[in-house]
Each structure stands twice: as structure tokens, then as C-alpha cells.
């Protein structure tokens, strides 16, 4: 028996990735895909990789009816007002925008530059990272999927933060591919401008640092750089270890938290080309690789780095959303998400 699903805002990169996963999902019927701009046009015109998988056309949002699950892939700051007007759209709402990720409306206003339309609704959403909130997600009717760099950093830092192995401020150095800017990105993301560049586009105050702080309970400073890739996020998180915490304690913490997780792998090898997490080999997968390094090679005996890597459109977006849906529906979390990535690519 399948459930009826709608993708609201299906013309962008995240919408396309959701459709790729949902059209192949064994327990899902894609009942509606909306786009205001492209209403009436074929979906595979915007997502050519879906040719032969669907003959559907984009639907104008005003023609939506009711569904079992609605995935909201709209622009940041648009979802909160839209959802108020369509509160009865679906039994389960999974939002991939930033509008319901933060619990504190004052923090939302600081990072997004405007007051939240429905601050009272923030607490009704569960933060959609199964590795941290699995129990809550099983009963959630509203889920807010994390940002891509936030997910990578939170998963990289979680064993250290949860075990109280670190102290002081966390500094996150993030790198992201061009698809992270979305399908409607401006002049700065033209191939002629971006190709070959390593551009620091958020030297301070990146929006995802608020999510990382919220989920780790640590003060976080984040810098973001665009690098030569279409897909992929890598974060290098600089931390100070508490006195007496050594590499073995760090390794035990990662093993404890992730030994039973289907979509998180600990990658911290002594040698080889892929000693630490690298996004290239994760393209198309729902995996997040995390790793670490400690010791005097970092300048001080009590310093460490935590590294995370993922595909920003998958574990950093659509894949994580489908994982949350599977969990909420009581299905195996890996259903429709078993693709392992490619090598070489």
C-alpha cells in the first residue's frame, strides 16, 4: 500500500532530487508537484534525469488538494506564511526550507533579517536529523530538515559535544559546491565566475551556524567557501579538548555514537588517499562521513579537528527528508536510499 505525496516547489535542485528518490520509492505515489512559474509544463523539462520515470506536469499551488505527506521545497522565508494558509494540506509536513529549523524567533530574525510570521509554530516542528532526534521523529507531524552544512557539522561534532569532551568556542570552516546556492543563483554562480574559484562568500555569520549552536549546545563561528564542485559539502571544525581527553577517548566517542547508524560512517584512517571524509565519493548517496584528528600536529596537545562530508542535495537535503519520512511512517530508514555513491567520478 502506497502513500500519496506532494512536492511543493518542485522545480529547483532540491525538488528534483526529492522527485528522483520518491518516484523510485516502493511505498510512495507522487500525486502532485507544484511550481508557480512552470505550471502546466512537463516535470522532466526541468529535471531531464527523470525522463521515462514520469509524464507528470507541474501543478499550480492553488490546485493542491490533500495528501498523506507534503514536502515543502520553497525558498527560505516563504514557507512560514504559505504553511499558515495551507495548514490542512497533509497529515505529515516535511519542510526543507530554513523557516522552522530554529527554536528561538529572535535568533531567526538575527540570521534571516526579518521577524518570523508564526513564532508560535516553531516548537511544533522536530529538527529532522534522525541520528539526534530519532525518538521524537517517530511521532512528529511536522519536521524541519537541517541545512546542508549544518547537518555535516552537527554530525561531525555530536560525539564530542554530547560526551562533553570539548570546551570553548567551535570554529567551523565549511566548503560547498555550486548547487548549494540553488537553481536560481545569481551572477556570482555563473560558470565563468565560479569555475576555478575558491570564494569565501560568508566570512562570518553564516546562517547555518545558528543551527549548529542550537543542536550542539556550543558557541559556533562559521566561515563558508565555495569550491570547484557541483555537489558536496565538507566541514572542518576546530575544537579544544578538555584536559585529559586523548585520541582514544575521541575515537571511542565516535564509535559509541555511530556504530549502529546506517547513514553515518567514521572515516579517520592513518594512511591512504581517503583518510578523512571527502564529499566527492558521496555524490548521490545519503551518507555522511565523519572523522577527526588530534594531537600536537595541530599546534597544541589539546587541539582537535572534526571533519564531516556529505552530498548537499542528499543527506544535506532531499535524502535526509526521505529518511525522516521513512522513520515517521515506521518503515526501514534506508528504504529508497541505498545508493552508495560512485568511485571514481
C-alpha positions in Angstrom: 0.0 0.0 0.0 1.4 3.4 -1.0 1.0 6.9 0.4 0.1 10.0 -1.6 2.9 12.6 -1.6 3.1 16.2 -2.8 6.3 18.1 -3.5 5.6 21.8 -3.1 8.2 23.8 -5.0 9.4 21.0 -7.2 11.3 23.0 -9.9 14.6 23.6 -8.1 17.5 21.3 -7.4 16.1 20.0 -4.0 12.7 19.5 -5.6 14.3 17.5 -8.4 16.3 15.4 -6.0 13.2 14.7 -4.0 11.4 13.5 -7.1 14.3 11.2 -8.1 14.0 9.5 -4.8 10.2 9.5 -4.4 9.5 8.2 -8.0 11.6 5.2 -7.2 10.4 4.7 -3.7 8.4 1.4 -3.3 5.8 2.8 -1.0 5.2 6.3 -2.5 2.9 7.7 -5.1 3.9 11.2 -6.3 0.5 12.8 -6.5 1.4 16.4 -7.1 4.4 18.6 -7.9 4.0 22.3 -7.8 5.6 25.3 -9.5 4.1 28.7 -9.9 6.4 29.7 -12.7 6.2 26.4 -14.6 2.6 25.3 -14.0 1.4 23.1 -16.9 4.9 22.3 -18.1 6.4 18.8 -18.0 8.5 18.0 -15.0 11.2 16.3 -17.0 11.7 19.5 -18.9 13.3 20.9 -15.7 14.7 17.6 -14.4 15.9 15.8 -17.6 17.3 12.9 -15.5 13.7 11.9 -14.8 12.8 11.3 -18.5 11.0 8.0 -18.7 10.2 8.0 -15.0 7.2 10.4 -15.1 4.9 12.1 -17.6 3.6 14.4 -14.9 3.3 18.2 -15.3 3.9 20.9 -12.7 0.7 21.9 -10.9 -0.2 25.5 -9.8 -0.1 25.6 -5.9 -3.7 26.7 -5.7 -4.8 23.4 -7.2 -3.4 21.3 -4.4 -5.8 19.0 -2.5 -5.0 16.8 0.5 -2.1 14.3 0.8 -0.5 11.9 3.3 2.8 13.7 3.1 3.8 17.2 1.8 7.5 18.0 1.2 7.9 21.8 1.1 10.9 22.8 -1.0 10.2 26.5 -1.2 12.5 29.5 -0.8 13.7 30.4 2.7 11.2 32.8 4.5 8.4 31.9 2.1 7.3 28.7 3.7 6.1 30.1 7.1 3.4 32.3 5.6 2.4 29.8 3.0 2.0 27.0 5.5 -0.3 29.1 7.7 -2.7 29.4 4.7 -2.4 25.7 3.9 -2.3 24.1 7.3 -4.6 21.2 6.3 -2.5 20.2 3.3 -1.2 16.9 4.7 -1.0 14.8 7.8 2.8 15.0 7.7 4.6 18.1 6.6 8.4 17.9 5.9 9.9 21.4 5.4 13.2 21.7 3.6 13.5 25.5 3.9 15.1 27.2 6.9 11.8 28.6 8.3 11.2 26.2 11.1 14.7 24.9 12.0 15.4 27.4 14.8 13.5 27.3 18.1 14.2 31.0 19.1 12.4 33.6 16.9 14.9 36.2 18.0 17.7 34.0 16.6 15.7 33.5 13.4 15.3 37.3 13.0 19.0 37.9 13.6 20.2 35.4 10.9 17.4 35.8 8.3 16.8 39.6 8.7 13.0 39.6 9.3 10.7 38.6 12.1 9.1 35.1 12.0 5.5 35.1 10.7 4.4 32.3 13.1 6.8 32.2 16.0 4.3 30.1 18.0 4.6 27.3 15.4 8.4 26.9 15.8 8.1 24.4 18.7 5.7 22.3 16.7 8.5 21.2 14.3 11.0 18.5 15.2 14.5 19.1 13.9 14.9 16.4 11.2 18.2 14.8 12.0 17.4 11.1 12.8 20.8 10.5 14.4 20.0 13.0 17.1 16.2 13.0 17.3 15.0 9.6 16.2 12.6 9.1 19.1 10.8 12.5 18.6 10.7 12.0 14.8 8.7 8.7 15.2 5.7 10.7 16.4 6.3 14.0 14.6 3.7 15.5 12.3 5.9 18.5 11.3 9.6 18.1 10.5 12.2 20.7 9.7 15.1 19.3 7.6 18.5 20.7 8.6 20.6 22.9 6.3 23.4 21.0 4.4 26.5 22.4 6.1 24.7 22.4 9.4 24.0 18.7 9.1 27.6 17.9 8.2 28.9 20.0 11.1 26.4 18.7 13.7 27.1 15.1 12.9 30.9 15.7 12.9 30.7 17.5 16.3 27.9 15.5 18.1 30.1 12.8 19.7 32.4 15.4 21.1 29.7 17.7 22.3 27.4 15.0 23.7 30.3 13.5 25.6 31.4 16.9 26.9 34.9 16.3 25.5 35.4 19.8 24.2 35.4 23.3 25.7 35.2 26.8 24.4 34.2 28.2 21.0 33.9 25.9 18.0 35.2 27.3 14.7 33.6 25.7 11.6 35.4 26.1 8.2 32.8 25.0 5.5 33.2 24.4 1.8 30.3 23.9 -0.5 29.6 23.1 -4.2 27.6 25.4 -6.5 24.3 23.5 -6.2 24.1 24.7 -2.6 23.2 28.1 -4.0 20.1 26.7 -5.6 18.8 26.7 -9.2 18.0 30.4 -9.1 21.5 31.5 -8.1 22.7 34.9 -9.4 25.7 36.2 -11.4 28.2 35.1 -8.9 27.4 31.4 -9.7 27.8 31.7 -13.5 30.3 29.1 -14.7 32.7 31.9 -15.9 32.7 33.4 -12.4 32.7 30.3 -10.3 34.9 27.8 -12.2 38.3 27.5 -10.7 37.4 29.8 -7.8 37.8 29.3 -4.0 35.5 32.1 -2.9 34.8 33.0 0.7 31.2 34.0 0.4 30.3 34.1 4.1 33.4 35.1 6.2 31.3 35.5 9.4 27.7 35.0 10.4 26.6 32.2 8.0 23.0 31.2 8.8 23.8 27.6 9.5 26.0 28.5 12.5 22.8 29.1 14.4 21.6 25.6 13.8 24.9 24.1 14.7 24.9 26.1 18.0 21.3 25.0 18.7 22.0 21.3 18.2 25.4 21.0 19.8 24.9 23.5 22.7 28.2 25.2 21.8 29.1 28.7 20.7 29.9 28.4 17.0 31.6 30.7 14.5 31.4 29.6 10.9 33.0 30.6 7.6 31.8 29.3 4.2 33.7 29.0 1.0 32.5 28.0 -2.5 34.8 25.4 -4.2 35.1 23.7 -7.6 32.3 21.2 -7.5 28.6 21.0 -8.3 27.6 18.8 -5.3 29.2 18.3 -2.0 29.8 19.8 1.5 32.9 19.4 3.6 33.3 21.0 7.1 36.5 21.2 9.2 35.6 22.0 12.8 38.3 23.3 15.1 37.8 22.5 18.8 39.7 22.5 22.1 39.7 19.2 24.0 39.1 19.1 27.7 42.1 18.3 29.9 42.9 14.6 29.9 40.9 13.8 26.7 43.2 11.9 24.3 42.8 10.4 20.8 41.5 7.1 22.2 38.7 8.8 24.1 37.7 10.7 20.9 37.7 7.5 18.9 35.6 5.8 21.5 33.0 8.6 21.4 32.6 8.4 17.6 32.4 4.6 17.7 29.8 4.7 20.5 27.5 7.2 18.7 27.7 5.9 15.2 28.5 2.2 15.3 24.8 1.3 14.6 23.9 4.3 12.3 23.1 3.3 8.7 24.0 6.6 7.2 27.0 7.9 9.2 30.4 6.3 8.7 33.5 7.1 10.8 36.5 7.8 8.5 39.7 8.6 10.3 42.5 6.4 8.8 46.3 6.7 9.3 47.1 6.4 5.6 45.6 6.3 2.1 44.0 8.7 -0.4 40.7 8.9 1.5 42.0 9.2 5.1 39.3 11.7 6.0 35.7 12.5 4.8 35.6 13.7 1.3 32.4 14.7 -0.5 33.4 13.6 -4.0 32.7 9.9 -3.3 29.4 10.6 -1.6 27.6 12.1 -4.6 24.1 10.8 -4.9 24.3 8.9 -1.6 22.5 9.6 1.7 25.8 9.0 3.6 27.6 11.5 5.9 31.2 10.6 6.6 32.7 12.0 9.8 36.3 11.9 11.1 38.7 13.5 13.4 42.4 14.2 14.1 44.1 15.2 17.4 47.5 16.0 18.8 50.5 18.2 18.6 50.3 18.3 14.8 47.5 20.8 15.2 49.7 23.1 17.2 48.8 22.1 20.8 48.3 18.7 22.5 44.7 19.5 23.5 43.5 20.6 20.0 41.4 18.5 17.6 39.5 18.8 14.4 36.2 17.1 13.5 35.5 16.6 9.8 32.2 16.0 8.0 31.3 15.4 4.4 28.0 14.8 2.5 26.1 15.4 -0.7 24.3 18.7 0.0 21.3 17.6 -2.1 21.0 14.2 -0.3 22.0 13.8 3.3 22.1 17.6 3.3 18.6 17.9 1.9 16.3 15.5 0.0 17.8 12.2 1.1 17.6 13.2 4.8 13.9 14.3 4.2 13.1 10.9 2.8 14.9 9.2 5.7 12.7 11.3 8.1 9.6 10.2 6.2 10.6 6.5 6.4 11.2 6.8 10.1 7.9 8.6 10.8 6.0 6.0 8.7 7.6 3.1 10.6 9.5 1.9 7.6 13.1 0.9 7.4 15.1 4.2 7.3 17.2 3.0 4.3 14.1 2.4 2.1 14.8 4.0 -1.3 18.2 5.4 0.0 20.7 2.5 -0.5 22.7 4.0 -3.4 26.4 4.1 -2.1 27.9 6.8 -4.2 30.4 6.4 -7.1 34.1 6.0 -7.4 35.8 7.2 -9.5 33.8 10.2 -10.5 
